[in-house]
């Protein structure tokens, strides 16, 4: 069976029971999950953010959770980390974790290996595997 294609995030949310957000943080994803997407997810829907806090309009999410627009949320990241809004912490229909979703042994081993690869390349005068662009 082929995968279903949805031309917009709103259309995907309308179809989904759970919307798991796993995107990079940039201008194209800022507040991608907004009030319209949450409305489309519906009163039985859940949103889970394992990406970056900026991907969800936090004010719209709080309103959606408070007003039953969606059933619940699971958040490992927040729009203004490390600050967790008191309104989120007060809700019974949200699970909050302190940005530890990627804290597995495998993830830490991969990060350590990448640091070492960058150090070796730097000291050899070679291009870095993961350069940081100048601001």
N, C-alpha and C positions, 0 to 999 in steps of 0.2 A: 504494500500500500504506500503510495507516495505521501510525502509530508504535505500538510496543508500550508498554503501561503496566505499571508494576511498583508495587504498593502499598507496598513497603518498600525501603529501601536494600539490605537483605540479599537480597531477591528479585532486585533489579537485579544485584547482585554475583554471584549464583548463575548468572545468564544471561551476564554479560559476560566477555570475555577481558581487557579493560583497563578499569579504573575511573578516570576522570579527575575529580578533585575540583576544582570551581570554585564555591565557595559563600562567602557572607560569614561573618564571624566574629561569632557571638553565642551565647547560651546554647542555642539550638536546634541548633546545628551542632557544639558542642564534643564532640569524640571521637565524632562521627557514624560515622566509620570506626573500628570497634573490632575486638576479636578475633573476634566472631561474623561481622562483615562480611568480614573477611579470610579466615576459614575458608570462607565461602560463595564467595569469589572463586576459591579453589582453587589447586592446585599449578602450574597453567599460567598463572595470572592475574598481572597487573601492576597496580599502583596508581600514579597520577601525581597529585601535589598541586601545583596552580598557584594555590591560593587562600590559605589561612591555615594556619599550622602547627597551630593548635588543633583543626582539623577531624579530624585523625587522632590516635588514641591512640598516641603514639610508642613507648611501651614494648611495646604489643601488636604494632606494626609490626616493631620490632626482633626480637621473638621469632618472628614469622611468617617473616621473612626468614632468620633463623638456622636455623629448623627445617624449611624447605621447605614451609611452609603455603601460601605464594605464591611465584611464580617471581622477582619482582623489583619494584623501585620506582624512580620518578623523582621527586625532590623539589627544589622550588625554594624551599620555605618549611619552617620548623622550629618545633616547639612552643615552644621557649624561645630565639628568635632574639636575638642572632646565633650562639648556641651550637649547634654541630652535635655530637650525641653521638658519642663516640669509637667506640662500637659500630656506629653507622651508617657512619662513615667507613672502618671496617675491612672492610666487606662488599664482595664482588665483584659482588653482584647488585643493587646500587643505584647510581643516577647522581645526584650531588648538584650543585646550582648555587647560587650565593650570592644568591638572591632577585632575580634579574634577568629573570625571565620576561616582565615587562611593559616591559622597557627597549628599546622600539623607537622609531624616529624619530616615528612617528605617535602613540604613547602620550605621548612627551615634549611634542610639539606640542600635544596635547589638554590635558595638565596645565598647560602654560604659558598656554594660552588661558583655561582655567578660573580660574587665579590672577588674570589680568588682569580677567576679568569680575567676580570678587569684589571686587577693588580699586576698580574703577570704581563698582560698586554702593555700596560702603562710603563712598567719598568723596562720592557723590551723596545719601547718606542713604537709599538704597533698600534693600529686602530683599536679602540675599545669596543668590546662586543655590545655594550649598552651605554653609549655616551649620553651625557646630560646636556641638552642644548643650552646655549647661553640665553639668559633672560632678556 
